[in-house]
Amino acid sequence: MTYLQRVFIFVLCSVFTTEGRLENEEWKIHMEQKMEEMFQLIERQNDVIEKQSRFIEGQSKEIKNLESKVQFIESKSVLGIVNDQTEKVNKMVNKTERKLGNVKYMHEAESKKQQIRRFLSPGLAEGHVAFYAYISKDFGGVGVDHVFLYDTVVTNYGNAYSQHTGAFTAPTSGVYAFSYTIYASGEHVAGESGDYGEVSVQLVHNGAYKGSIHVDTETNWEEEMSTGFAILMLQAGDTVLTMSKGTGEGSFHSNESGRWSFAGFQIA
């Protein structure tokens, strides 16, 4: 039973109780007063209900506003993270493109120099070329896509190999043979610490993979050497070099006990 129902019953009971004791006129006046009181009470309850309804409506609007703010903040946060990651990726792409551009420029410049040297060098028969070079000392710090520079040139018949870029540039189209040797150290001979020597090295023709070798030393004083060999069809101006597949670990020997070397010659 609701509050208003209880009030109404109370009023009726009061009216009927009074009816037996009062005259008709007094009863009417008394009943009118009671009815007026009941109407006033109902009006006050209606006012309370209306205020509560307005309060609930206001709370609903506030909840919707808060939900909209939360969604906006979340979307802005996600968008900011995406923008940050996109900016980082763009910077990495731009850096890589600059590196590739520099390498391409060096190769082109060196190729032109070699062509000039071959033109000015007497006694070099067309189509005869051979080279052999090695790294002069122990080293470490091999990063991703590291191009190895064999700085000590023993043979460079035809001037097709560059110690500055580590690349061989084919002077003419034909069949060429290449060999490359790597040597991992079981000691920290180049200032490194932690893991001992390990690396994978690829033979790369115009940026494309043509072969690979791998060395890995797990314990102190353990040494490991590996040699790769390949025969490739090249067009005039093609380049061949050696490059690390990933980041190397530890140190690498290149001394009188064993050399990192790169060699090649034209077969036909």
Buried (B, 14 or more C-beta within 10 A) or exposed (E): EEEEEEBBEEBEEBBEEBEEEBEEEEBEEBBEEBEEEBEEBEEEBEEEEEEEEEEEEEEEEEEEEEEEEEEEEEEEEEEEEEEEEEEEEEEEEEEEEEEEEEBEEBBEEBBEBBBEBBEEEEEBEEEEBBBBBBBBEBBBEBEEBBBBBBBBBEEBBBBBBBBEBBBBBBBBBBEBBBBBBBBBBBBBBBEBEEBBBBBBBBBBBEEEEBBBBBBBBEEEEBBBBBEBEBEBEBEEBBBBBBBBBEEBBBBBBBBEEBBBBBBBBBEE
